[in-house]
Amino acid sequence: MTLVTVGTQFFDELIDEVDRLAGARAFDRFAGAAPARVFAQIGLQQKLPRHIEHVAFDRNLVNKARSADLIITHAGTGSLLEFLPMGRPLIAVANPTKADNHQLEFLHALDDEYDFCWIADPRDLHAALPDGRVPQRRHRATDSGPPSLGADIAAYLNQRLTATCCVEACLV
């Protein structure tokens, strides 16, 4: 099964593209001999998909993800915190409609620490499907101790807050 999630809001462009690709049977490569099953948590999407199973919200989404052949997720912090360390093939997709395109910035920061497939535009999903892979932490000579996604995100947020505070102080 391919699992798709957009979080608690909406990402119509991603769901529309997944639905289009499912109608064209682009996900069959993940299903072996059977037709592909695509299950999507579509959030507040107004236009309902025609070619994929879907629900607005699913409290059991994380359990479904544990057995997914591929996870396609928006690049929200909560979703990436949940899915990056799960050990399942993953494609993260930035939602450019979110404030200041922060999801794309977040993906760039995570890409420094993790090797995983991500795209900046849902229209690139078909080309990215062969690149979906299990995320791996990039090991550095300066690493000490086990990898921690939470620590990596905290360091990124601290860096952003420090930069923002410094800019605001300079403007006063």
MDTraj code that builds the backbone (N, CA, C; nanometers):
import mdtraj as md
import numpy as np

residues = "MET THR LEU VAL THR VAL GLY THR GLN PHE PHE ASP GLU LEU ILE ASP GLU VAL ASP ARG LEU ALA GLY ALA ARG ALA PHE ASP ARG PHE ALA GLY ALA ALA PRO ALA ARG VAL PHE ALA GLN ILE GLY LEU GLN GLN LYS LEU PRO ARG HIS ILE GLU HIS VAL ALA PHE ASP ARG ASN LEU VAL ASN LYS ALA ARG SER ALA ASP LEU ILE ILE THR HIS ALA GLY THR GLY SER LEU LEU GLU PHE LEU PRO MET GLY ARG PRO LEU ILE ALA VAL ALA ASN PRO THR LYS ALA ASP ASN HIS GLN LEU GLU PHE LEU HIS ALA LEU ASP ASP GLU TYR ASP PHE CYS TRP ILE ALA ASP PRO ARG ASP LEU HIS ALA ALA LEU PRO ASP GLY ARG VAL PRO GLN ARG ARG HIS ARG ALA THR ASP SER GLY PRO PRO SER LEU GLY ALA ASP ILE ALA ALA TYR LEU ASN GLN ARG LEU THR ALA THR CYS CYS VAL GLU ALA CYS LEU VAL".split()
xyz = np.array([
    [0.0832, -0.1177, 0.0000],
    [0.0000, 0.0000, 0.0000],
    [0.0886, 0.1254, 0.0000],
    [0.0479, 0.2232, -0.0776],
    [0.1093, 0.3548, -0.0725],
    [0.0234, 0.4405, 0.0181],
    [0.0852, 0.5020, 0.1163],
    [0.0138, 0.5873, 0.2115],
    [0.0492, 0.7325, 0.1834],
    [-0.0526, 0.8177, 0.1781],
    [-0.0336, 0.9595, 0.1504],
    [-0.0974, 1.0385, 0.2634],
    [-0.0272, 1.1427, 0.3103],
    [-0.0850, 1.2277, 0.4140],
    [-0.0517, 1.3742, 0.3893],
    [-0.1486, 1.4586, 0.4215],
    [-0.1290, 1.6032, 0.4079],
    [-0.1365, 1.6735, 0.5430],
    [-0.1415, 1.5965, 0.6511],
    [-0.1500, 1.6584, 0.7828],
    [-0.2918, 1.7018, 0.8153],
    [-0.3041, 1.8016, 0.9000],
    [-0.4357, 1.8417, 0.9496],
    [-0.5012, 1.9518, 0.8687],
    [-0.4331, 2.0042, 0.7678],
    [-0.4917, 2.1138, 0.6905],
    [-0.5289, 2.0644, 0.5514],
    [-0.4677, 2.1145, 0.4493],
    [-0.4978, 2.0720, 0.3133],
    [-0.3747, 2.0913, 0.2269],
    [-0.3689, 2.0137, 0.1221],
    [-0.2636, 2.0254, 0.0219],
    [-0.3241, 1.9683, -0.1052],
    [-0.4179, 2.0446, -0.1618],
    [-0.4952, 1.9990, -0.2766],
    [-0.4073, 1.9555, -0.3926],
    [-0.2994, 2.0289, -0.4186],
    [-0.2129, 1.9968, -0.5316],
    [-0.1513, 1.8578, -0.5179],
    [-0.1144, 1.8196, -0.3968],
    [-0.0562, 1.6866, -0.3757],
    [-0.1619, 1.5783, -0.3943],
    [-0.2769, 1.5936, -0.3315],
    [-0.3817, 1.4919, -0.3441],
    [-0.4281, 1.4803, -0.4896],
    [-0.4432, 1.5937, -0.5579],
    [-0.4837, 1.5892, -0.6989],
    [-0.3816, 1.5137, -0.7836],
    [-0.2523, 1.5360, -0.7572],
    [-0.1484, 1.4676, -0.8347],
    [-0.1450, 1.3183, -0.8026],
    [-0.1576, 1.2813, -0.6764],
    [-0.1612, 1.1391, -0.6390],
    [-0.2812, 1.0721, -0.7042],
    [-0.3953, 1.1384, -0.7024],
    [-0.5154, 1.0823, -0.7634],
    [-0.4962, 1.0632, -0.9140],
    [-0.4374, 1.1619, -0.9792],
    [-0.4107, 1.1514, -1.1229],
    [-0.3177, 1.0337, -1.1524],
    [-0.2100, 1.0223, -1.0726],
    [-0.1140, 0.9137, -1.0929],
    [-0.1763, 0.7771, -1.0634],
    [-0.2612, 0.7708, -0.9625],
    [-0.3287, 0.6444, -0.9314],
    [-0.4209, 0.6044, -1.0464],
    [-0.4903, 0.7009, -1.1057],
    [-0.5749, 0.6723, -1.2212],
    [-0.4946, 0.6201, -1.3392],
    [-0.3696, 0.6628, -1.3492],
    [-0.2801, 0.6167, -1.4561],
    [-0.2010, 0.4923, -1.4143],
    [-0.2297, 0.4384, -1.2975],
    [-0.1685, 0.3168, -1.2421],
    [-0.0174, 0.3312, -1.2184],
    [0.0258, 0.4513, -1.1872],
    [0.1686, 0.4762, -1.1637],
    [0.2201, 0.4106, -1.0364],
    [0.1314, 0.3733, -0.9455],
    [0.1758, 0.3133, -0.8191],
    [0.1797, 0.1612, -0.8256],
    [0.1424, 0.1019, -0.9370],
    [0.1389, -0.0439, -0.9482],
    [0.2756, -0.1071, -0.9231],
    [0.3827, -0.0362, -0.9509],
    [0.5173, -0.0916, -0.9301],
    [0.5426, -0.1277, -0.7828],
    [0.4658, -0.0673, -0.6905],
    [0.4840, -0.0951, -0.5481],
    [0.3951, -0.2091, -0.5000],
    [0.3090, -0.2599, -0.5867],
    [0.2110, -0.3595, -0.5456],
    [0.2411, -0.4999, -0.5973],
    [0.3515, -0.5193, -0.6659],
    [0.3803, -0.6508, -0.7225],
    [0.2832, -0.6803, -0.8354],
    [0.2183, -0.7967, -0.8297],
    [0.1272, -0.8370, -0.9372],
    [-0.0126, -0.7764, -0.9209],
    [-0.0473, -0.7362, -0.8011],
    [-0.1821, -0.6839, -0.7757],
    [-0.1908, -0.5357, -0.8124],
    [-0.3117, -0.4868, -0.8409],
    [-0.3268, -0.3418, -0.8592],
    [-0.2898, -0.2697, -0.7291],
    [-0.2287, -0.1560, -0.7425],
    [-0.1811, -0.0828, -0.6256],
    [-0.2965, -0.0305, -0.5418],
    [-0.2786, -0.0374, -0.4107],
    [-0.3715, 0.0245, -0.3176],
    [-0.3070, 0.1545, -0.2718],
    [-0.3789, 0.2646, -0.2882],
    [-0.3320, 0.3948, -0.2426],
    [-0.4337, 0.4460, -0.1413],
    [-0.3860, 0.4743, -0.0210],
    [-0.4715, 0.5230, 0.0865],
    [-0.4226, 0.6617, 0.1256],
    [-0.5139, 0.7578, 0.1275],
    [-0.4741, 0.8959, 0.1567],
    [-0.5548, 0.9554, 0.2708],
    [-0.4852, 1.0252, 0.3568],
    [-0.5467, 1.1112, 0.4580],
    [-0.5436, 1.2495, 0.3950],
    [-0.6623, 1.3026, 0.3585],
    [-0.6698, 1.4214, 0.2745],
    [-0.6997, 1.5508, 0.3503],
    [-0.7154, 1.5430, 0.4813],
    [-0.7379, 1.6644, 0.5594],
    [-0.8621, 1.7392, 0.5145],
    [-0.8482, 1.8680, 0.4915],
    [-0.9608, 1.9552, 0.4587],
    [-0.9831, 1.9716, 0.3080],
    [-0.9278, 1.8826, 0.2288],
    [-0.9444, 1.8876, 0.0822],
    [-1.0930, 1.8957, 0.0475],
    [-1.1282, 1.9867, -0.0409],
    [-1.2680, 2.0046, -0.0823],
    [-1.3075, 1.9088, -0.1946],
    [-1.2226, 1.8975, -0.2964],
    [-1.2514, 1.8102, -0.4111],
    [-1.2055, 1.6692, -0.3768],
    [-1.2986, 1.5762, -0.3735],
    [-1.2649, 1.4399, -0.3333],
    [-1.1985, 1.3645, -0.4475],
    [-1.0949, 1.2859, -0.4150],
    [-1.0262, 1.2059, -0.5174],
    [-1.1180, 1.0958, -0.5717],
    [-1.0904, 1.0520, -0.6941],
    [-1.1719, 0.9487, -0.7592],
    [-1.1023, 0.8129, -0.7655],
    [-0.9689, 0.8104, -0.7575],
    [-0.8958, 0.6857, -0.7842],
    [-0.8246, 0.6277, -0.6618],
    [-0.8400, 0.6901, -0.5471],
    [-0.7700, 0.6431, -0.4258],
    [-0.8675, 0.6350, -0.3086],
    [-0.8384, 0.5416, -0.2190],
    [-0.9132, 0.5363, -0.0925],
    [-0.8732, 0.6588, -0.0121],
    [-0.9670, 0.7172, 0.0601],
    [-0.9317, 0.8382, 0.1345],
    [-1.0243, 0.8591, 0.2544],
    [-0.9694, 0.9270, 0.3519],
    [-1.0433, 0.9756, 0.4679],
    [-0.9929, 1.1159, 0.4968],
    [-1.0742, 1.1949, 0.5639],
    [-1.0292, 1.3292, 0.6007],
    [-0.9182, 1.3180, 0.7057],
    [-0.9429, 1.2409, 0.8098],
    [-0.8453, 1.2227, 0.9174],
    [-0.8480, 1.0775, 0.9619],
    [-0.7362, 1.0291, 1.0118],
    [-0.7258, 0.8885, 1.0524],
    [-0.6379, 0.8796, 1.1763],
    [-0.6973, 0.8441, 1.2875],
    [-0.6209, 0.8313, 1.4127],
    [-0.5244, 0.7137, 1.4094],
    [-0.5420, 0.6235, 1.3141],
    [-0.4591, 0.5039, 1.3041],
    [-0.3542, 0.5167, 1.1932],
    [-0.3291, 0.6389, 1.1487],
    [-0.2411, 0.6616, 1.0332],
    [-0.0988, 0.6113, 1.0574],
    [-0.0457, 0.6328, 1.1758],
    [0.0909, 0.5906, 1.2055],
    [0.1020, 0.4383, 1.1973],
    [0.0038, 0.3670, 1.2466],
    [0.0068, 0.2202, 1.2361],
    [-0.0005, 0.1753, 1.0908],
    [-0.0818, 0.2410, 1.0104],
    [-0.0876, 0.2083, 0.8675],
    [0.0477, 0.2356, 0.8025],
    [0.1117, 0.3437, 0.8405],
    [0.2408, 0.3809, 0.7817],
    [0.3478, 0.2750, 0.8082],
    [0.3407, 0.2091, 0.9212],
    [0.4426, 0.1093, 0.9564],
    [0.4480, -0.0073, 0.8584],
    [0.3379, -0.0306, 0.7872],
    [0.3380, -0.1408, 0.6901],
    [0.3283, -0.0912, 0.5453],
    [0.3387, 0.0389, 0.5243],
    [0.3279, 0.0943, 0.3890],
    [0.4495, 0.0574, 0.3048],
    [0.4260, 0.0353, 0.1769],
    [0.5353, 0.0120, 0.0820],
    [0.6033, 0.1437, 0.0472],
    [0.5269, 0.2531, 0.0561],
    [0.5778, 0.3866, 0.0283],
    [0.4920, 0.4861, 0.1048],
    [0.5572, 0.5844, 0.1666],
    [0.4870, 0.6946, 0.2332],
    [0.5151, 0.8210, 0.1538],
    [0.4084, 0.8907, 0.1170],
    [0.4197, 1.0220, 0.0537],
    [0.3573, 1.1195, 0.1518],
    [0.4367, 1.2128, 0.2012],
    [0.3884, 1.3045, 0.3045],
    [0.4190, 1.4484, 0.2699],
    [0.3316, 1.5364, 0.3169],
    [0.3655, 1.6785, 0.3092],
    [0.4856, 1.6987, 0.4015],
    [0.5533, 1.8108, 0.3882],
    [0.6775, 1.8322, 0.4637],
    [0.6544, 1.9053, 0.5947],
    [0.5444, 1.8754, 0.6617],
    [0.5187, 1.9327, 0.7933],
    [0.6114, 1.8722, 0.8974],
    [0.6461, 1.9509, 0.9956],
    [0.7391, 1.9056, 1.0993],
    [0.6898, 1.7803, 1.1697],
    [0.5636, 1.7787, 1.2113],
    [0.5105, 1.6633, 1.2840],
    [0.5142, 1.5368, 1.2011],
    [0.4751, 1.5468, 1.0760],
    [0.4759, 1.4291, 0.9894],
    [0.6173, 1.3777, 0.9672],
    [0.7107, 1.4678, 0.9425],
    [0.8484, 1.4234, 0.9201],
    [0.9103, 1.3659, 1.0469],
    [0.8784, 1.4226, 1.1623],
    [0.9269, 1.3655, 1.2887],
    [0.8783, 1.2213, 1.3043],
    [0.7565, 1.1972, 1.2614],
    [0.6968, 1.0642, 1.2735],
    [0.7523, 0.9667, 1.1704],
    [0.7651, 1.0103, 1.0457],
    [0.7931, 0.9170, 0.9365],
    [0.9412, 0.8992, 0.9030],
    [1.0254, 1.0000, 0.9212],
    [1.1678, 0.9840, 0.8863],
    [1.2329, 0.8659, 0.9579],
    [1.2126, 0.8501, 1.0883],
    [1.2806, 0.7379, 1.1559],
    [1.2065, 0.6039, 1.1459],
    [1.0962, 0.5981, 1.0719],
    [1.0119, 0.4784, 1.0697],
    [1.0730, 0.3618, 0.9917],
    [1.1657, 0.3896, 0.9022],
    [1.2274, 0.2809, 0.8267],
    [1.1456, 0.2352, 0.7069],
    [1.0597, 0.3218, 0.6556],
    [0.9794, 0.2917, 0.5374],
    [1.0219, 0.3844, 0.4242],
    [1.0143, 0.3394, 0.2993],
    [1.0440, 0.4297, 0.1874],
    [0.9541, 0.5533, 0.1940],
    [1.0135, 0.6684, 0.1631],
    [0.9459, 0.7958, 0.1873],
    [0.9741, 0.8952, 0.0758],
    [0.8726, 0.9749, 0.0445],
    [0.8891, 1.0935, -0.0388],
    [0.8190, 1.2070, 0.0348],
    [0.8928, 1.3117, 0.0664],
    [0.8347, 1.4295, 0.1314],
    [0.8135, 1.5367, 0.0250],
    [0.7008, 1.6074, 0.0359],
    [0.6637, 1.7070, -0.0647],
    [0.6367, 1.8397, 0.0042],
    [0.7099, 1.9430, -0.0360],
    [0.6893, 2.0762, 0.0217],
    [0.5574, 2.1338, -0.0285],
    [0.4847, 2.1969, 0.0627],
    [0.3618, 2.2666, 0.0265],
    [0.3963, 2.4147, 0.0139],
    [0.4095, 2.4659, -0.1084],
    [0.4547, 2.6036, -0.1272],
    [0.3543, 2.7086, -0.0810],
    [0.2321, 2.6665, -0.0470],
    [0.1321, 2.7639, -0.0025],
    [0.1432, 2.7947, 0.1464],
    [0.2265, 2.7237, 0.2170],
    [0.2427, 2.7488, 0.3607],
    [0.3321, 2.8708, 0.3834],
    [0.3176, 2.9328, 0.4976],
    [0.3837, 3.0595, 0.5304],
    [0.5297, 3.0624, 0.4891],
    [0.5643, 3.1580, 0.4052],
    [0.7017, 3.1814, 0.3609],
    [0.7679, 3.0569, 0.3027],
    [0.6876, 2.9628, 0.2534],
    [0.7404, 2.8388, 0.1969],
    [0.8377, 2.7718, 0.2958],
    [0.8018, 2.7757, 0.4245],
    [0.8903, 2.7233, 0.5288],
    [0.9138, 2.5733, 0.5173],
    [0.8216, 2.5004, 0.4555],
    [0.8432, 2.3564, 0.4413],
    [0.9616, 2.3276, 0.3505],
    [0.9779, 2.4049, 0.2462],
    [1.0934, 2.3865, 0.1576],
    [1.2226, 2.4182, 0.2319],
    [1.2224, 2.5241, 0.3092],
    [1.3401, 2.5590, 0.3896],
    [1.3721, 2.4471, 0.4893],
    [1.2683, 2.3908, 0.5498],
    [1.2854, 2.2817, 0.6454],
    [1.3441, 2.1583, 0.5767],
    [1.2973, 2.1270, 0.4549],
    [1.3511, 2.0132, 0.3811],
    [1.4986, 2.0325, 0.3483],
    [1.5358, 2.1528, 0.3098],
    [1.6772, 2.1812, 0.2825],
    [1.7614, 2.1574, 0.4079],
    [1.7128, 2.2024, 0.5226],
    [1.7865, 2.1832, 0.6480],
    [1.7967, 2.0347, 0.6833],
    [1.6875, 1.9602, 0.6685],
    [1.6914, 1.8170, 0.6984],
    [1.7815, 1.7421, 0.6012],
    [1.7873, 1.7888, 0.4774],
    [1.8700, 1.7228, 0.3768],
    [2.0181, 1.7286, 0.4132],
    [2.0574, 1.8264, 0.4920],
    [2.1962, 1.8314, 0.5393],
    [2.2278, 1.7161, 0.6342],
    [2.1252, 1.6667, 0.7025],
    [2.1452, 1.5626, 0.8047],
    [2.0953, 1.4243, 0.7629],
    [2.0008, 1.4197, 0.6675],
    [1.9384, 1.2928, 0.6301],
    [1.9364, 1.2765, 0.4786],
    [1.9612, 1.1543, 0.4338],
    [1.9496, 1.1201, 0.2929],
    [1.8094, 1.0628, 0.2732],
    [1.7231, 1.1385, 0.2062],
    [1.5878, 1.0936, 0.1788],
    [1.5369, 1.1653, 0.0547],
    [1.4289, 1.1150, -0.0012],
    [1.3731, 1.1742, -0.1222],
    [1.2735, 1.2829, -0.0841],
    [1.2931, 1.4007, -0.1414],
    [1.1954, 1.5081, -0.1228],
    [1.1882, 1.5899, -0.2502],
    [1.0721, 1.6514, -0.2696],
    [1.0506, 1.7340, -0.3877],
    [0.9847, 1.8648, -0.3458],
    [1.0102, 1.9677, -0.4243],
    [0.9581, 2.1009, -0.3939],
    [0.8216, 2.1259, -0.4573],
    [0.7808, 2.0396, -0.5488],
    [0.6568, 2.0632, -0.6229],
    [0.5862, 1.9302, -0.6453],
    [0.4588, 1.9199, -0.6118],
    [0.3885, 1.7928, -0.6315],
    [0.3830, 1.7471, -0.7766],
    [0.3986, 1.8387, -0.8707],
    [0.3986, 1.7998, -1.0122],
    [0.5206, 1.7144, -1.0474],
    [0.6205, 1.7112, -0.9580],
    [0.7407, 1.6302, -0.9794],
    [0.7295, 1.4899, -0.9186],
    [0.6130, 1.4573, -0.8642],
    [0.5976, 1.3302, -0.7925],
    [0.6212, 1.2091, -0.8823],
    [0.5668, 1.2073, -1.0013],
    [0.5830, 1.0900, -1.0881],
    [0.7310, 1.0604, -1.1121],
    [0.8083, 1.1639, -1.1406],
    [0.9517, 1.1446, -1.1646],
    [1.0241, 1.1000, -1.0380],
    [0.9724, 1.1363, -0.9211],
    [1.0379, 1.1024, -0.7941],
    [1.0036, 0.9625, -0.7439],
    [0.8995, 0.9011, -0.7950],
    [0.8574, 0.7701, -0.7425],
    [0.9702, 0.6675, -0.7366],
    [1.0545, 0.6538, -0.8384],
    [1.1635, 0.5555, -0.8277],
    [1.2664, 0.5910, -0.7200],
    [1.2686, 0.7161, -0.6757],
    [1.3675, 0.7607, -0.5770],
    [1.3202, 0.7491, -0.4326],
    [1.1932, 0.7127, -0.4124],
    [1.1443, 0.6935, -0.2755],
    [1.2298, 0.5888, -0.2063],
    [1.2815, 0.6213, -0.0898],
    [1.3719, 0.5288, -0.0207],
    [1.3623, 0.5483, 0.1298],
    [1.4164, 0.4527, 0.2030],
    [1.4208, 0.4615, 0.3484],
    [1.5208, 0.5710, 0.3863],
    [1.4771, 0.6695, 0.4630],
    [1.5692, 0.7768, 0.5046],
    [1.6837, 0.7224, 0.5899],
    [1.8018, 0.7771, 0.5665],
    [1.9214, 0.7398, 0.6430],
    [1.9879, 0.8668, 0.6944],
    [2.0356, 0.8617, 0.8162],
    [2.1083, 0.9762, 0.8695],
    [2.2452, 0.9822, 0.8046],
    [2.2850, 1.1018, 0.7667],
    [2.4193, 1.1202, 0.7112],
    [2.5150, 1.1243, 0.8299],
    [2.6158, 1.0401, 0.8278],
    [2.7119, 1.0361, 0.9386],
    [2.8254, 1.1340, 0.9114],
    [2.8599, 1.2042, 1.0129],
    [2.9664, 1.3032, 1.0020],
    [3.0773, 1.2677, 1.1018],
    [3.1972, 1.3090, 1.0710],
    [3.3108, 1.2812, 1.1592],
    [3.2909, 1.3439, 1.2967],
    [3.2103, 1.4506, 1.3042],
    [3.1904, 1.5184, 1.4329],
    [3.0748, 1.4612, 1.5126],
    [3.0017, 1.3617, 1.4580],
    [2.8876, 1.3036, 1.5294],
    [2.9357, 1.2340, 1.6565],
    [2.8624, 1.2545, 1.7624],
    [2.8894, 1.1807, 1.8859],
    [2.7570, 1.1270, 1.9371],
    [2.7545, 1.0007, 1.9678],
    [2.6323, 0.9393, 2.0172],
    [2.5376, 0.9022, 1.9046],
    [2.4229, 0.8440, 1.9432],
    [2.3262, 0.8003, 1.8424],
    [2.2566, 0.9197, 1.7772],
    [2.2098, 0.9011, 1.6528],
    [2.1397, 1.0103, 1.5851],
    [2.0090, 1.0440, 1.6554],
    [1.9716, 1.1711, 1.6511],
    [1.8480, 1.2159, 1.7137],
    [1.7808, 1.3177, 1.6238],
    [1.6719, 1.2767, 1.5616],
    [1.5974, 1.3687, 1.4758],
    [1.5464, 1.4865, 1.5569],
    [1.4999, 1.4610, 1.6785],
    [1.4517, 1.5686, 1.7651],
    [1.5605, 1.6708, 1.7929],
    [1.6814, 1.6251, 1.8205],
    [1.7931, 1.7170, 1.8468],
    [1.8282, 1.7951, 1.7210],
    [1.8220, 1.7294, 1.6037],
    [1.8506, 1.7993, 1.4788],
    [1.7480, 1.9097, 1.4533],
    [1.6220, 1.8809, 1.4781],
    [1.5171, 1.9811, 1.4570],
    [1.5301, 2.0936, 1.5590],
    [1.5594, 2.0592, 1.6842],
    [1.5787, 2.1624, 1.7872],
    [1.6941, 2.2545, 1.7504],
    [1.8032, 2.1992, 1.7000],
    [1.9175, 2.2820, 1.6603],
    [1.8792, 2.3734, 1.5442],
    [1.8030, 2.3203, 1.4492],
    [1.7580, 2.4018, 1.3359],
    [1.6688, 2.5162, 1.3844],
    [1.5722, 2.4854, 1.4698],
    [1.4819, 2.5894, 1.5207],
    [1.5575, 2.6929, 1.6017],
    [1.6526, 2.6491, 1.6825],
    [1.7336, 2.7425, 1.7601],
    [1.8121, 2.8360, 1.6684],
    [1.8679, 2.7804, 1.5625],
    [1.9419, 2.8613, 1.4654],
    [1.8499, 2.9652, 1.4016],
    [1.7286, 2.9234, 1.3633],
    [1.6323, 3.0153, 1.3008],
    [1.5893, 3.1243, 1.3986],
    [1.5619, 3.0861, 1.5234],
    [1.5198, 3.1843, 1.6233],
    [1.6313, 3.2838, 1.6523],
    [1.7528, 3.2353, 1.6620],
    [1.8668, 3.3234, 1.6873],
    [1.8844, 3.4209, 1.5719],
    [1.8745, 3.3718, 1.4497],
    [1.8888, 3.4583, 1.3325],
    [1.7779, 3.5623, 1.3286],
    [1.6542, 3.5208, 1.3586],
    [1.5411, 3.6129, 1.3579],
    [1.5569, 3.7187, 1.4653],
    [1.5965, 3.6779, 1.5852],
    [1.6143, 3.7728, 1.6954],
    [1.7249, 3.8727, 1.6637],
    [1.8327, 3.8260, 1.6036],
    [1.9441, 3.9143, 1.5678],
    [1.9007, 4.0160, 1.4631],
    [1.8238, 3.9723, 1.3648],
    [1.7754, 4.0626, 1.2598],
    [1.6828, 4.1663, 1.3203],
    [1.5899, 4.1235, 1.4069],
    [1.4962, 4.2158, 1.4700],
    [1.5699, 4.3154, 1.5585],
    [1.6725, 4.2714, 1.6306],
    [1.7499, 4.3614, 1.7176],
    [1.8220, 4.4669, 1.6358],
    [1.8695, 4.4266, 1.5187],
    [1.9400, 4.5213, 1.4327],
    [1.8453, 4.6248, 1.3732],
    [1.7186, 4.5887, 1.3600],
    [1.6217, 4.6795, 1.3018],
    [1.5697, 4.7838, 1.4006],
    [1.5888, 4.7582, 1.5299],
    [1.5366, 4.8503, 1.6329],
    [1.6225, 4.9725, 1.6447],
])
top = md.Topology()
chain = top.add_chain()
for i, resn in enumerate(residues, 1):
    res = top.add_residue(resn, chain, resSeq=i)
    for name in ("N", "CA", "C"):
        top.add_atom(name, md.element.get_by_symbol(name[0]), res)
traj = md.Trajectory(xyz[None], top)
